[in-house]
Amino acid sequence: MDFLPLFFNLKNSNCLVVGGGETASRKTALLLQAGANVTIISPKLGRSLQDLADNQKITHKNRTFEKGDVSGYKLIISATNDRQTNQQVSELANEHNIPVNVVDNPDLCSFIFPSIVDRSPVIAAISTGARSPVLARILRGKIESIIPAAFGRLAELSDKFRPAVKSRFSDIYQRRTFWEKVLQGPIAELVFAGHEEKAEAQLQALLKSDTSEPCCGEVYLVGGGPGDPDLLTFKALRLMQQADVVLYDRLIAPEVLNLVRRDAERIYVGKKRSHHHVAQDDINALLVKLAHEGKRVVRLKGGDPFIFGRGGEEIETLMEEGIPFQVVPGITAASGCAAYAGIPLTHRDHAQSCQFVTGNLKDGSVNLDWDSLALPNQTTVIYMGLTGLPQICNSLIEHGRSPDLAAALIQQGATRHQRVFTGTLKTLPELIKKEEIKPPTLIIIGSVISLQEKLTWFSSDQ
């Protein structure tokens, strides 16, 4: 171990920064966040430091560094471009046994700054011993993705109940088990969802009960996006990693499903065209049943749960049954697939509005507001419209759209299997007949498609 990780308490402590540039400004900002009193020694200040000085947030000594300047400080940072000054600051600080950091000069440092994940009061620090700051930042980014922003509030709740938990459980192992269940279960999720009062009430109830087991599970309606696992939100990934059971459908790409916790039970509830594997009412009932068993259930949906995903129906049932739930939005297919196909849904020269509609067949027909869809200067996105494509195109032509209006069909968009077919209202149905199309598909109609060839950027080989 090259450096011992430590956390300094700098509240109301006098700290010195030598230098007035942007590097000095970044270090000063960290010291101020830690509650330090900061003095800057520099004959010139950059804009951000000058603003701090003008607002009396720092003390500025408008001159160069002198030998006697190190006295009286708890911590010193040197951030100048002058090696001689930096070395002098380092030597004098060490003589006075004051921790010193010389930016980008690890040989002159008695301590170094880590990359920081700040979820105060939870702080995570990552260091490569000054060997690769970029690698430290990359690691920080990975950790940022799995630690919710509300982790600090969870720590504060834990601190508030520590005395009561210690009184309730005399055995250290019982306390540890209790906190593990609280900090990784429904109570924690209430905090993450912004329901601190409910979380506190449940924690109090848990302490008074004869068992530390939660009385009920929770359901998470998670938008799995259009297919690329990199498009998942941090929150979606976190909940997928802690789920006990996952209900998924055919719109979930295998690469996305593979990110679910390995030991989680997987239940397929998908629907195929003209065949419902599991009826929606049965899905709703299953969510309730699993939650009542105390399980954390992810209902993983392609795209976004509230855009043709029937998420509203599912949470209605959950609310009626008193089941805790969260909704995690996802990138809907219209946005994700269009972007990966190089088709902007709006463009000032082509479309000033965009409509999302479903092309589900009912009684052999597609029931859409054709007059609205036939309006000019807009883009129309049709979900689940593959079977009804000929009728859709003919109906739009009958209601005034030009047969030469551009149309596109995207197959398995935003995945390595993506294929994009472009044509017109007149030609696209015939073009599709000659191809072996594999759902899911998305249809886009509008003159924005004329930009597709120029704007294409994604390759299925990526």
C-alpha angles and dihedrals in degrees: 000000000000095000131025109229110236136167116219123213101218100163109143090353122138112243129179128217118189111203136043107222133103093279090055088047093056092050091046091053090055092049091050091050087055090054098253127151104237129206119191122203112196137118089226135032130205120233098268094048091045089055090052091049093047089052091047093242091129138023114244124202105194100213144069123286118278133197096254095050097094096067118109100019129120095204135012133202125189115200106165131125091233114097093198093054092045092051092048091051090049095049094047093047091051091049088057093043091242117148109248135190122194108194114242091358106094092170088065095047130098088186135016133211116248127209105267134218103196118202093144126241082022110067127178120191126195124193137175092191090261090296097112118008090176091057089050090053091050091052090048090054091053092050091045089059094059101038112076118226088240094062089104091058089051090054090051091052090050092051091050092056099038095100092048093048091048089052093047096047117038093180115082092217092054090051091049092050091047093051093046090056093045096046095046101036143066094301091059091047090054088057092048089051091052098254099124094153092055090045091052092048092051091047090052091049091049091054092052094047125090092241137046092218115112112247095224141019128229137238125223119197101205127189107222094194127226097306114288107106090211088069093065116111120244089247093051092052093047094052092045089054094054100040120119093199132021125200110197140170138213093272091070111099115228089239090059094045090051089066091066115105106281097233095046118117112248120210120185112217099162128146126221127199109287090357127082110199092191122013116237093242089054091051090052091049092048092053090053093046094050092047091051087055087062095253128143104234127196115200097200113200132183113249112346124345093226099047108077087321099109089231091139091060091051097051090047088062092044091052092049089052095044094242116157111238144168131206119216112193119222135197104276120231093248092060099036099042094043091051093049090047093052094245116133109211092213130029129167092233096045117020133017095179140031132208127203115204136164120238096203111149119238121188090345096305139089109239107207136142094256095179090057093045091049094061115118129245096036140102121232121205117193122197120202092006103131097106093043096044096112092049092045093052094044093048092051090051091048090053095053108277115134116255085228094058109127118254133178138191120206118200119204091344123203092023135095087259094059118140126178123203119190131189138114136286086267100045107032098077092054092044091054092050089065093053133073099237119197119197147266095074136167128203122211122189126188144077091277086083088073086074094055099092091050096044101041109128107151121086123194086224090067 
